[in-house]
Amino acid sequence: MKTKLLMVTACAVGLSACTDFEGGLGRGYPSDKTFDRGIDKKHLSNLQAGIWVDPNGCDHWIIDDGVEGYLSARLDK
């Protein structure tokens, strides 16, 4: 019985991460990843991107607005 209760609790905690809102119930943000949720709250297309080359030679777009940072692959070699 104790094992079943532990498994049910673990599943409930694991599934609680699968939500449309970030930050928890009642105070979460919409899951729209195109908006910066920092202090200035501007659209990500308004931010200036730089290029970072990793040690393997792959290029990445990198945007850092001070609080949050964004990184995506630009060119794989």
N, CA, C and O atoms as a MOPAC input file, in Angstrom:
PM7 MOZYME 1SCF
protein

 N      0.82300 1    -1.19800 1     0.00000 1
 C      0.00000 1     0.00000 1     0.00000 1
 C      0.86400 1     1.25900 1     0.00000 1
 O      0.56600 1     2.23300 1    -0.69100 1
 N      1.93700 1     1.22000 1     0.78600 1
 C      2.82700 1     2.36400 1     0.87800 1
 C      3.49900 1     2.63100 1    -0.47500 1
 O      3.68200 1     3.78400 1    -0.86600 1
 N      3.86100 1     1.56400 1    -1.18000 1
 C      4.50700 1     1.70100 1    -2.48800 1
 C      3.54600 1     2.30300 1    -3.50200 1
 O      3.93900 1     3.15300 1    -4.30100 1
 N      2.28900 1     1.87000 1    -3.47900 1
 C      1.29600 1     2.41600 1    -4.40700 1
 C      1.07200 1     3.90300 1    -4.15700 1
 O      0.97800 1     4.68600 1    -5.10200 1
 N      0.98700 1     4.29000 1    -2.90000 1
 C      0.79800 1     5.69700 1    -2.55600 1
 C      1.99200 1     6.53000 1    -3.01500 1
 O      1.82200 1     7.64100 1    -3.51700 1
 N      3.18100 1     6.00100 1    -2.84500 1
 C      4.38600 1     6.69400 1    -3.28500 1
 C      4.41000 1     6.83500 1    -4.80500 1
 O      4.79400 1     7.88600 1    -5.31800 1
 N      4.01100 1     5.80400 1    -5.52200 1
 C      3.98100 1     5.85100 1    -6.99100 1
 C      2.93600 1     6.84800 1    -7.49200 1
 O      3.20300 1     7.60200 1    -8.42800 1
 N      1.76400 1     6.85900 1    -6.88700 1
 C      0.71500 1     7.80100 1    -7.28100 1
 C      1.16400 1     9.23300 1    -7.02000 1
 O      0.93200 1    10.11600 1    -7.84500 1
 N      1.79800 1     9.46600 1    -5.89200 1
 C      2.30400 1    10.80300 1    -5.57400 1
 C      3.38700 1    11.22200 1    -6.55900 1
 O      3.39600 1    12.36500 1    -7.01600 1
 N      4.29400 1    10.31900 1    -6.89000 1
 C      5.35600 1    10.62800 1    -7.84900 1
 C      4.77900 1    10.93200 1    -9.23000 1
 O      5.24900 1    11.84500 1    -9.90900 1
 N      3.77200 1    10.18200 1    -9.64600 1
 C      3.12800 1    10.44500 1   -10.94300 1
 C      2.41700 1    11.79300 1   -10.94100 1
 O      2.48100 1    12.52600 1   -11.92700 1
 N      1.75000 1    12.12200 1    -9.86000 1
 C      1.04600 1    13.40400 1    -9.77900 1
 C      2.02600 1    14.56900 1    -9.82500 1
 O      1.76900 1    15.56900 1   -10.49500 1
 N      3.12800 1    14.44800 1    -9.13100 1
 C      4.14300 1    15.50700 1    -9.15100 1
 C      4.77000 1    15.60000 1   -10.53900 1
 O      5.01100 1    16.70000 1   -11.03700 1
 N      5.03200 1    14.46500 1   -11.16200 1
 C      5.60900 1    14.46300 1   -12.50500 1
 C      4.68400 1    15.07500 1   -13.53800 1
 O      5.13800 1    15.80700 1   -14.41700 1
 N      3.40100 1    14.78800 1   -13.44700 1
 C      2.44200 1    15.33700 1   -14.40300 1
 C      2.13100 1    16.79800 1   -14.14200 1
 O      1.64500 1    17.49200 1   -15.03500 1
 N      2.39800 1    17.27200 1   -12.95500 1
 C      2.12600 1    18.68100 1   -12.67300 1
 C      3.04500 1    19.59900 1   -13.46600 1
 O      2.74300 1    20.78000 1   -13.63300 1
 N      4.15500 1    19.07600 1   -13.95400 1
 C      5.05800 1    19.87200 1   -14.78800 1
 C      4.51600 1    20.03200 1   -16.20400 1
 O      4.97800 1    20.90600 1   -16.93800 1
 N      3.55900 1    19.21800 1   -16.60200 1
 C      2.98400 1    19.27200 1   -17.94500 1
 C      1.79200 1    20.22300 1   -17.94000 1
 O      0.64400 1    19.78100 1   -17.89500 1
 N      2.05400 1    21.50400 1   -17.98600 1
 C      0.98400 1    22.48700 1   -17.93300 1
 C      1.20600 1    23.54700 1   -18.99100 1
 O      2.33000 1    23.72600 1   -19.46000 1
 N      0.15900 1    24.24800 1   -19.37300 1
 C      0.26000 1    25.29800 1   -20.38300 1
 C      0.79900 1    26.60100 1   -19.81800 1
 O      1.11500 1    27.52200 1   -20.57200 1
 N      0.90600 1    26.68500 1   -18.52400 1
 C      1.35600 1    27.91600 1   -17.88700 1
 C      2.63600 1    27.65800 1   -17.11400 1
 O      2.78600 1    26.63300 1   -16.44900 1
 N      3.55600 1    28.61000 1   -17.21500 1
 C      4.80000 1    28.51800 1   -16.46900 1
 C      4.65000 1    29.29400 1   -15.16900 1
 O      3.93100 1    30.29200 1   -15.12400 1
 N      5.29800 1    28.86200 1   -14.14600 1
 C      5.29300 1    29.60200 1   -12.89200 1
 C      4.27000 1    29.12700 1   -11.88400 1
 O      4.15400 1    29.71800 1   -10.81100 1
 N      3.52900 1    28.08700 1   -12.18900 1
 C      2.59100 1    27.54600 1   -11.21700 1
 C      1.16400 1    28.00600 1   -11.44900 1
 O      0.89300 1    28.85800 1   -12.29500 1
 N      0.28000 1    27.43600 1   -10.69500 1
 C     -1.13600 1    27.74200 1   -10.83700 1
 C     -1.44400 1    29.13800 1   -10.31900 1
 O     -0.93100 1    29.54800 1    -9.27800 1
 N     -2.27300 1    29.85600 1   -11.03800 1
 C     -2.73000 1    31.15400 1   -10.58200 1
 C     -1.82900 1    32.32300 1   -10.91700 1
 O     -2.30600 1    33.45500 1   -10.98400 1
 N     -0.55000 1    32.09200 1   -11.12900 1
 C      0.34300 1    33.19600 1   -11.42300 1
 C      1.20900 1    32.91900 1   -12.64200 1
 O      2.17800 1    33.63500 1   -12.89600 1
 N      0.86900 1    31.89300 1   -13.38800 1
 C      1.69000 1    31.48300 1   -14.51100 1
 C      1.58600 1    32.40600 1   -15.71100 1
 O      0.70300 1    33.26100 1   -15.79200 1
 N      2.49700 1    32.21400 1   -16.62700 1
 C      2.53300 1    32.95900 1   -17.87100 1
 C      2.03600 1    32.05800 1   -18.98800 1
 O      2.20800 1    30.84100 1   -18.91000 1
 N      1.42000 1    32.62300 1   -20.03400 1
 C      1.03100 1    31.79600 1   -21.16900 1
 C      2.26000 1    31.14300 1   -21.78400 1
 O      3.36600 1    31.67200 1   -21.66800 1
 N      2.08100 1    30.02000 1   -22.42500 1
 C      3.21200 1    29.27900 1   -22.97000 1
 C      3.69800 1    29.84100 1   -24.30300 1
 O      4.43800 1    29.15500 1   -25.00800 1
 N      3.31600 1    31.04400 1   -24.67000 1
 C      3.76900 1    31.68800 1   -25.89600 1
 C      5.23300 1    32.07200 1   -25.74000 1
 O      5.56400 1    32.95400 1   -24.94800 1
 N      6.11300 1    31.41300 1   -26.49300 1
 C      7.55100 1    31.63500 1   -26.35700 1
 C      8.05900 1    32.78300 1   -27.21800 1
 O      9.26800 1    33.00700 1   -27.26700 1
 N      7.18200 1    33.52000 1   -27.90200 1
 C      7.62700 1    34.61900 1   -28.75400 1
 C      7.72900 1    35.92600 1   -27.99500 1
 O      8.19100 1    36.92000 1   -28.55600 1
 N      7.31300 1    35.96100 1   -26.73900 1
 C      7.37300 1    37.18500 1   -25.94500 1
 C      8.34600 1    37.03300 1   -24.79500 1
 O      8.39000 1    36.00000 1   -24.12600 1
 N      9.11900 1    38.07300 1   -24.57700 1
 C     10.02500 1    38.16100 1   -23.44700 1
 C      9.19600 1    38.47400 1   -22.20900 1
 O      8.37500 1    39.39000 1   -22.23700 1
 N      9.39400 1    37.73400 1   -21.12700 1
 C      8.62500 1    37.96900 1   -19.92200 1
 C      9.44200 1    38.69800 1   -18.86300 1
 O      9.16900 1    38.58500 1   -17.66800 1
 N     10.44300 1    39.44200 1   -19.30900 1
 C     11.25600 1    40.21800 1   -18.38400 1
 C     10.56600 1    41.51300 1   -18.00400 1
 O      9.34400 1    41.62000 1   -18.10800 1
 N     11.32900 1    42.48800 1   -17.56900 1
 C     10.77300 1    43.75900 1   -17.10900 1
 C     10.16700 1    44.54500 1   -18.25700 1
 O      9.09200 1    45.12700 1   -18.10900 1
 N     10.84900 1    44.57000 1   -19.41300 1
 C     10.36900 1    45.38800 1   -20.53000 1
 C      9.31300 1    44.69500 1   -21.38100 1
 O      8.57000 1    45.38100 1   -22.08200 1
 N      9.21400 1    43.39100 1   -21.35200 1
 C      8.17000 1    42.58700 1   -22.00600 1
 C      7.96300 1    42.93600 1   -23.47300 1
 O      6.84900 1    43.27200 1   -23.87500 1
 N      9.00400 1    42.86300 1   -24.26600 1
 C      8.86400 1    43.13400 1   -25.69500 1
 C      8.90800 1    41.83200 1   -26.48800 1
 O      9.32200 1    40.79200 1   -25.97500 1
 N      8.48200 1    41.90200 1   -27.72800 1
 C      8.48900 1    40.75200 1   -28.61600 1
 C      9.93400 1    40.37600 1   -28.93300 1
 O     10.78800 1    41.25100 1   -29.08000 1
 N     10.20600 1    39.08700 1   -29.03700 1
 C     11.57900 1    38.64100 1   -29.25900 1
 C     12.14500 1    39.08600 1   -30.59800 1
 O     13.36400 1    39.14900 1   -30.75300 1
 N     11.29400 1    39.39600 1   -31.57100 1
 C     11.80300 1    39.87100 1   -32.86100 1
 C     12.40800 1    41.26900 1   -32.74400 1
 O     13.12300 1    41.70100 1   -33.64900 1
 N     12.13900 1    41.98200 1   -31.65800 1
 C     12.70800 1    43.31200 1   -31.44900 1
 C     14.08200 1    43.26600 1   -30.79300 1
 O     14.75500 1    44.29400 1   -30.70800 1
 N     14.51100 1    42.09900 1   -30.32700 1
 C     15.82100 1    41.96900 1   -29.69900 1
 C     16.89400 1    41.74600 1   -30.75800 1
 O     16.60500 1    41.22700 1   -31.83600 1
 N     18.12800 1    42.13600 1   -30.45600 1
 C     19.22700 1    41.99500 1   -31.39700 1
 C     19.97900 1    40.70100 1   -31.10100 1
 O     20.37000 1    40.44900 1   -29.96200 1
 N     20.17600 1    39.88900 1   -32.12800 1
 C     20.83700 1    38.59600 1   -31.96000 1
 C     22.30800 1    38.69400 1   -32.33700 1
 O     22.68900 1    39.44500 1   -33.23400 1
 N     23.11400 1    37.92700 1   -31.64100 1
 C     24.52200 1    37.78500 1   -31.97400 1
 C     24.78200 1    36.35400 1   -32.40300 1
 O     23.90800 1    35.49600 1   -32.27900 1
 N     25.96900 1    36.09300 1   -32.90300 1
 C     26.32700 1    34.74800 1   -33.35200 1
 C     27.44100 1    34.22600 1   -32.45200 1
 O     28.44000 1    34.90700 1   -32.22000 1
 N     27.25600 1    33.01700 1   -31.95400 1
 C     28.26200 1    32.36100 1   -31.12400 1
 C     28.66700 1    31.08100 1   -31.82500 1
 O     27.80900 1    30.32100 1   -32.27400 1
 N     29.97000 1    30.83200 1   -31.92300 1
 C     30.49300 1    29.60900 1   -32.53000 1
 C     31.01400 1    28.72500 1   -31.40300 1
 O     31.91200 1    29.11300 1   -30.65500 1
 N     30.43500 1    27.52700 1   -31.29500 1
 C     30.85600 1    26.62700 1   -30.22400 1
 C     32.17200 1    25.93200 1   -30.59700 1
 O     32.63000 1    26.06700 1   -31.73200 1
 N     32.78000 1    25.20100 1   -29.68000 1
 C     34.06400 1    24.54700 1   -29.96000 1
 C     34.02000 1    23.53000 1   -31.09900 1
 O     35.06300 1    23.19500 1   -31.66000 1
 N     32.83200 1    23.03500 1   -31.44800 1
 C     32.70300 1    22.08600 1   -32.55500 1
 C     32.56500 1    22.77400 1   -33.90100 1
 O     32.51700 1    22.09700 1   -34.92800 1
 N     32.50100 1    24.10000 1   -33.92900 1
 C     32.37500 1    24.84400 1   -35.17500 1
 C     30.94500 1    25.12700 1   -35.59100 1
 O     30.72200 1    25.63200 1   -36.69100 1
 N     29.96700 1    24.82000 1   -34.75100 1
 C     28.56200 1    25.07700 1   -35.07800 1
 C     28.19900 1    26.50700 1   -34.67400 1
 O     28.59600 1    26.98300 1   -33.61100 1
 N     27.44200 1    27.18000 1   -35.53700 1
 C     27.00500 1    28.55100 1   -35.26600 1
 C     25.66600 1    28.53000 1   -34.53400 1
 O     24.80900 1    27.68800 1   -34.80500 1
 N     25.50000 1    29.46500 1   -33.60800 1
 C     24.25900 1    29.58800 1   -32.85000 1
 C     23.84900 1    31.05100 1   -32.79400 1
 O     24.68800 1    31.93900 1   -32.64000 1
 N     22.52800 1    31.29600 1   -32.92100 1
 C     21.98800 1    32.62400 1   -32.62800 1
 C     21.88400 1    32.72200 1   -31.12100 1
 O     21.43200 1    31.78300 1   -30.46600 1
 N     22.29800 1    33.85200 1   -30.56100 1
 C     22.20300 1    34.03700 1   -29.11900 1
 C     21.66200 1    35.43000 1   -28.83700 1
 O     22.14600 1    36.42000 1   -29.38600 1
 N     20.65400 1    35.49600 1   -27.97900 1
 C     20.05000 1    36.76300 1   -27.56700 1
 C     20.06800 1    36.79000 1   -26.04200 1
 O     19.63100 1    35.83800 1   -25.39500 1
 N     20.57100 1    37.87100 1   -25.47600 1
 C     20.60100 1    38.01200 1   -24.02700 1
 C     20.08600 1    39.39500 1   -23.67100 1
 O     20.68900 1    40.40300 1   -24.04100 1
 N     18.97200 1    39.44500 1   -22.95300 1
 C     18.41200 1    40.74400 1   -22.57000 1
 C     18.70900 1    41.09000 1   -21.11800 1
 O     18.10000 1    42.00800 1   -20.56600 1
 N     19.61800 1    40.38300 1   -20.50200 1
 C     20.02800 1    40.70100 1   -19.14300 1
 C     19.49200 1    39.75100 1   -18.10000 1
 O     20.22100 1    39.37300 1   -17.18300 1
 N     18.24200 1    39.35400 1   -18.21100 1
 C     17.64700 1    38.43700 1   -17.24700 1
 C     17.51900 1    37.05400 1   -17.86200 1
 O     17.89800 1    36.05400 1   -17.25200 1
 N     16.98100 1    37.00600 1   -19.07900 1
 C     16.80200 1    35.74700 1   -19.78000 1
 C     17.73100 1    35.71600 1   -20.98300 1
 O     18.11500 1    36.76000 1   -21.51100 1
 N     18.08200 1    34.53100 1   -21.40600 1
 C     18.87900 1    34.37000 1   -22.60600 1
 C     18.23500 1    33.33700 1   -23.51100 1
 O     17.58400 1    32.40500 1   -23.03800 1
 N     18.41600 1    33.50100 1   -24.80500 1
 C     17.82900 1    32.59700 1   -25.78600 1
 C     18.92800 1    32.13100 1   -26.72400 1
 O     19.79600 1    32.91900 1   -27.10000 1
 N     18.90200 1    30.86400 1   -27.10500 1
 C     19.92000 1    30.27700 1   -27.95600 1
 C     19.25100 1    29.30900 1   -28.91400 1
 O     18.41500 1    28.50600 1   -28.50000 1
 N     19.61100 1    29.37500 1   -30.19600 1
 C     19.10400 1    28.40800 1   -31.16300 1
 C     20.17400 1    28.14400 1   -32.20800 1
 O     21.03400 1    28.98800 1   -32.46100 1
 N     20.11400 1    26.97400 1   -32.80600 1
 C     21.10800 1    26.58300 1   -33.80400 1
 C     20.94400 1    27.41700 1   -35.06900 1
 O     19.82500 1    27.65200 1   -35.52500 1
 N     22.05400 1    27.85700 1   -35.62600 1
 C     22.05000 1    28.62800 1   -36.86400 1
 C     22.61500 1    27.79200 1   -37.99700 1
 O     22.04200 1    27.74800 1   -39.08600 1
 N     23.74300 1    27.12500 1   -37.74600 1
 C     24.41800 1    26.33600 1   -38.77200 1
 C     25.14000 1    25.18900 1   -38.09200 1
 O     25.93100 1    25.40300 1   -37.17400 1
 N     24.86900 1    23.97600 1   -38.54000 1
 C     25.56900 1    22.80100 1   -38.01800 1
 C     26.62900 1    22.36900 1   -39.01300 1
 O     26.38700 1    22.35800 1   -40.22000 1
 N     27.79400 1    22.01600 1   -38.51400 1
 C     28.87200 1    21.53100 1   -39.39600 1
 C     29.16400 1    20.09300 1   -39.09900 1
 O     30.03700 1    19.49800 1   -39.73000 1

